[in-house]
Each structure stands twice: as structure tokens, then as C-alpha cells.
């Protein structure tokens, strides 16, 4: 007699919860990675003040670097 192993199926709610938590962790890692560098920047200031140097550093240097790293794995 051959024994078959039963596979546990996850509900759609459990799968959605897993992906929501994974996305939250992923976005948190991106925020932390953007905040590291040789020049300290304020993420809040970069978002709120369009003329700040922090915004220029985040949008033109750090965010592209972090997104490319996330894309490449």
C-alpha cells in the first residue's frame, strides 16, 4: 500500500495576509535603505518640501539605487 502525503491548503485570506505582510516588510526595507548614506537626510523633509536638498538626494540618488537593487535581487 502506498501512503500519500496530504498537502495542507491555505485559505485565500491566509495567502492575502501573507502577501500584505511581505509587502509591508519590503516597503519598510526600502524606506530604511533610502535613509542610509554618507549625508544624513530626513525622509519627512524630502516628502514635504519640494525645494529641499534632502528631496534631491532621495529622488535622484538613493531611490533609484534602492529600486535597482530591489529589482536585481
Secondary structure, DSSP 8 states (H G I E B T S, - for coil): -----------HHHHHHHHHHHHHHHHHHHHHHHH-SSS---HHHHHH-TT-HHHHHIIIIIHHHHHHHHHH-
